[in-house]
Amino acid sequence: MTQDTPDYWTQLARTYQQTLGENWLKMFQSFQGMDLGQAQAVLTQQAEHPLHIAPDKLQALQQQYLKDWTQLMQQGAGAMVNGDRRFAAKAWADNPLSALAASTYLLNARLLMEMADAVEADEKTRARIRFAVEQWIAASAPSNFLAFNAEAQQKAIETRGESIAKGMQNLLHDMQQGHVSMTDESQFEVGRNVATTEGAVVYENELFQLLEYKPLTEQIYERPFLLVPPCINKYYILDLQPENSLIRYAVAQGHRTFVVSWRNPDESLGHKTWDDYIEDAAIRAIHVVQEISGAEQINALGFCVGGTILGTALAVLAARGEQPVHSLTLLTTFLDFAHTGIMDVFIDEGMVRMREQQMGQGGLMHGRDLATTFSFLRPNDLVWNYVVGNYLKGETPPPFDLLYWNSDSTNLPGPFYAWYLRNTYLENNLVKPGKLTVCGEQVDLRQLDLPTYIYGSREDHIVPIAGAYASTQVLPGKKRFVMGASGHIAGVINPPEKKKRSHWIRADGKLPKTFGAWFEGAQEHAGSWWPDWAAWLKGHAGKQIAAPKKYGKGSKYKAIEAAPGRYVKQKAG
């Protein structure tokens, strides 16, 4: 059978469908944190409803493939690898077998993705197919195998096998620690060279420690500033180094700054619920900051899941007739979960019900599983790049504080996690007025009539920019929306001194219904969005007063230990 016969293409389509079905479950089994029940359900669905590609689309793909294949043979085996950094080393071009493997792989990978896009199915099924095919393509790259990786082979020859021996040592080390090393973790220690902004723990309970930071100015603003980071990872992403610390930046702007440092849950906290995190953490932190500062109102910031928690807490307080927060900042946060992007491929009724059965009454969602899931959202950058470097080339990844933080995972209580999945990602109940009862109160985000600064990152794959923008249509108060360049973390951690990236603002302040309409009227500005936010927050911080000489207040809220405290140093089991 040759490529110019119809039977060839019919068989190729069937092989594609069969391979997708067979490898879907295998791919998910390689994820430590994936939901195998969901994968099996998809396999069953595929068996009952075979994938279909329209004949005219399949014919167009046939013709384009033949054209590309002919061009590849005419130009040489290495023609297609230009621009793909996995095959950029000179050794690939110098080795005909490796060059042919790389070029053929890229050609076939493109065909598979085009076929995935051509499948006739509902959008969620197509998104799942695309995701599965992307994972399979990333895993099957010839660069991942020593037999084809010319660069790794050349290094093995040059080092007389030392690189292979070192790669085996790296593999054994990573198997013992339970995750692929993305950086030289031995070079970092929390409190020594990351999370070093000076401060103290002034309050703690079983869920969190409250950190207060030493003022850097003689005068501070009368309204204190509370940051609520995500509990899905550790707070010091906001305090990696002095030069890129958002926490230190806020302190230097004259704000009396407090930060929630979440405890890394163990089995003793496996029964904690969403209500516990709202009542005993977010609301408690707000009240403690009020008591310590003596301020009637504070300013507050929520980052990612921390913003969802903070928004829920403020809605609970509003239902109780309390308005303790004067202004709100939301960084890459979902309140409306209608546009969750790639994360939607994991969420359906069967998956959520399975999690509820597994851990809805107690247990832990382990941090390593969550970290693995997030890494595979960008498999080439966050998985296979390190597999190749660490194991095939025997390299030690360079020290990088951001990747050290990324590997410092946290657990979540099972009931908290199960509630969160159902009521946000699956059913989007948080934006339905009165639908949810949290801490005994009906939640209605329309009651949060306060100034809000909403930030989203343009290339964010965890909170897509449209999802971040959706909060502008939920909250009723005066709002300012700003978009920054880059992704979920790099877009947020962008200090002005670096003079990197850019951000977008609408001069007219209008917030139309969709992000696309907003972007049409937005103007790009060079550099960080931090100064814009600082100017906005200053306008809500009140008058200046003398900076306190001590942490906390009296004997009730005295310094317990130096920042960053014990909780942030606890490792996920």
BELUR-V626921 format. One record per residue. N is the residue number from 1. NEAR is the number of other C-alpha atoms within 8 Angstrom. Layout:
# BELUR-V626921
N,NEAR + N,NEAR
This chain:
# BELUR-V626921
1,5 + 2,5 + 3,8 + 4,5 + 5,8 + 6,7 + 7,7 + 8,11 + 9,10 + 10,8 + 11,8 + 12,8 + 13,8 + 14,8 + 15,8 + 16,9 + 17,10 + 18,8 + 19,8 + 20,10 + 21,10 + 22,8 + 23,9 + 24,11 + 25,12 + 26,8 + 27,11 + 28,11 + 29,9 + 30,6 + 31,10 + 32,9 + 33,9 + 34,9 + 35,9 + 36,9 + 37,9 + 38,10 + 39,11 + 40,9 + 41,8 + 42,8 + 43,11 + 44,8 + 45,8 + 46,10 + 47,7 + 48,6 + 49,6 + 50,7 + 51,9 + 52,6 + 53,10 + 54,9 + 55,6 + 56,6 + 57,9 + 58,10 + 59,8 + 60,8 + 61,11 + 62,9 + 63,8 + 64,8 + 65,10 + 66,9 + 67,8 + 68,9 + 69,9 + 70,8 + 71,8 + 72,12 + 73,8 + 74,6 + 75,7 + 76,7 + 77,11 + 78,13 + 79,9 + 80,10 + 81,12 + 82,8 + 83,5 + 84,7 + 85,6 + 86,6 + 87,10 + 88,10 + 89,9 + 90,7 + 91,9 + 92,15 + 93,10 + 94,7 + 95,9 + 96,10 + 97,7 + 98,13 + 99,14 + 100,10 + 101,10 + 102,15 + 103,14 + 104,8 + 105,10 + 106,10 + 107,12 + 108,8 + 109,9 + 110,8 + 111,10 + 112,10 + 113,11 + 114,9 + 115,11 + 116,11 + 117,8 + 118,9 + 119,11 + 120,9 + 121,7 + 122,6 + 123,6 + 124,8 + 125,8 + 126,13 + 127,10 + 128,9 + 129,9 + 130,11 + 131,10 + 132,11 + 133,12 + 134,9 + 135,11 + 136,10 + 137,9 + 138,10 + 139,8 + 140,7 + 141,10 + 142,11 + 143,11 + 144,13 + 145,9 + 146,10 + 147,6 + 148,11 + 149,13 + 150,12 + 151,10 + 152,10 + 153,10 + 154,9 + 155,10 + 156,13 + 157,8 + 158,7 + 159,8 + 160,7 + 161,9 + 162,9 + 163,14 + 164,12 + 165,9 + 166,11 + 167,14 + 168,10 + 169,8 + 170,12 + 171,10 + 172,8 + 173,8 + 174,11 + 175,9 + 176,6 + 177,6 + 178,7 + 179,8 + 180,9 + 181,11 + 182,10 + 183,11 + 184,12 + 185,8 + 186,5 + 187,6 + 188,10 + 189,8 + 190,11 + 191,9 + 192,8 + 193,9 + 194,13 + 195,12 + 196,14 + 197,10 + 198,8 + 199,12 + 200,16 + 201,16 + 202,15 + 203,12 + 204,9 + 205,6 + 206,5 + 207,11 + 208,12 + 209,15 + 210,13 + 211,16 + 212,14 + 213,13 + 214,9 + 215,13 + 216,7 + 217,10 + 218,7 + 219,9 + 220,13 + 221,13 + 222,10 + 223,13 + 224,15 + 225,12 + 226,14 + 227,12 + 228,14 + 229,15 + 230,13 + 231,11 + 232,10 + 233,9 + 234,15 + 235,13 + 236,9 + 237,9 + 238,10 + 239,16 + 240,13 + 241,10 + 242,9 + 243,6 + 244,11 + 245,14 + 246,10 + 247,10 + 248,10 + 249,8 + 250,11 + 251,15 + 252,10 + 253,8 + 254,12 + 255,14 + 256,14 + 257,13 + 258,13 + 259,11 + 260,14 + 261,13 + 262,12 + 263,11 + 264,12 + 265,14 + 266,10 + 267,7 + 268,6 + 269,8 + 270,14 + 271,11 + 272,12 + 273,12 + 274,11 + 275,8 + 276,10 + 277,12 + 278,14 + 279,11 + 280,10 + 281,11 + 282,13 + 283,12 + 284,9 + 285,11 + 286,11 + 287,9 + 288,9 + 289,12 + 290,13 + 291,8 + 292,9 + 293,9 + 294,6 + 295,10 + 296,6 + 297,10 + 298,16 + 299,14 + 300,13 + 301,14 + 302,20 + 303,14 + 304,14 + 305,13 + 306,13 + 307,17 + 308,12 + 309,12 + 310,13 + 311,11 + 312,12 + 313,12 + 314,12 + 315,13 + 316,13 + 317,11 + 318,11 + 319,12 + 320,7 + 321,6 + 322,7 + 323,9 + 324,10 + 325,10 + 326,12 + 327,12 + 328,13 + 329,11 + 330,14 + 331,13 + 332,14 + 333,16 + 334,14 + 335,12 + 336,13 + 337,10 + 338,7 + 339,8 + 340,12 + 341,9 + 342,10 + 343,8 + 344,9 + 345,9 + 346,8 + 347,11 + 348,7 + 349,7 + 350,8 + 351,12 + 352,13 + 353,8 + 354,9 + 355,10 + 356,12 + 357,8 + 358,8 + 359,13 + 360,14 + 361,10 + 362,11 + 363,13 + 364,13 + 365,12 + 366,11 + 367,12 + 368,14 + 369,12 + 370,10 + 371,11 + 372,11 + 373,12 + 374,8 + 375,10 + 376,10 + 377,8 + 378,9 + 379,11 + 380,8 + 381,8 + 382,11 + 383,12 + 384,12 + 385,9 + 386,14 + 387,11 + 388,11 + 389,12 + 390,15 + 391,15 + 392,14 + 393,13 + 394,15 + 395,10 + 396,9 + 397,11 + 398,6 + 399,9 + 400,8 + 401,9 + 402,8 + 403,9 + 404,14 + 405,11 + 406,9 + 407,10 + 408,10 + 409,14 + 410,15 + 411,14 + 412,15 + 413,16 + 414,17 + 415,17 + 416,12 + 417,13 + 418,13 + 419,12 + 420,10 + 421,11 + 422,11 + 423,11 + 424,12 + 425,13 + 426,11 + 427,7 + 428,13 + 429,9 + 430,15 + 431,10 + 432,9 + 433,11 + 434,8 + 435,9 + 436,10 + 437,9 + 438,9 + 439,9 + 440,5 + 441,9 + 442,12 + 443,15 + 444,12 + 445,13 + 446,9 + 447,10 + 448,11 + 449,9 + 450,10 + 451,10 + 452,12 + 453,13 + 454,16 + 455,14 + 456,17 + 457,16 + 458,12 + 459,10 + 460,12 + 461,10 + 462,9 + 463,15 + 464,15 + 465,14 + 466,9 + 467,15 + 468,15 + 469,14 + 470,13 + 471,12 + 472,10 + 473,9 + 474,11 + 475,11 + 476,10 + 477,9 + 478,8 + 479,9 + 480,8 + 481,12 + 482,12 + 483,12 + 484,16 + 485,11 + 486,11 + 487,12 + 488,13 + 489,6 + 490,8 + 491,12 + 492,10 + 493,10 + 494,13 + 495,12 + 496,11 + 497,5 + 498,6 + 499,9 + 500,9 + 501,11 + 502,12 + 503,14 + 504,11 + 505,12 + 506,11 + 507,6 + 508,4 + 509,7 + 510,6 + 511,8 + 512,7 + 513,7 + 514,9 + 515,11 + 516,6 + 517,9 + 518,13 + 519,8 + 520,6 + 521,7 + 522,10 + 523,8 + 524,8 + 525,8 + 526,9 + 527,10 + 528,14 + 529,12 + 530,9 + 531,8 + 532,7 + 533,9 + 534,10 + 535,8 + 536,9 + 537,9 + 538,8 + 539,7 + 540,9 + 541,12 + 542,9 + 543,6 + 544,8 + 545,8 + 546,7 + 547,10 + 548,6 + 549,4 + 550,5 + 551,13 + 552,10 + 553,10 + 554,6 + 555,5 + 556,5 + 557,10 + 558,11 + 559,11 + 560,8 + 561,8 + 562,10 + 563,12 + 564,13 + 565,12 + 566,6 + 567,11 + 568,13 + 569,7 + 570,8 + 571,8 + 572,13 + 573,4
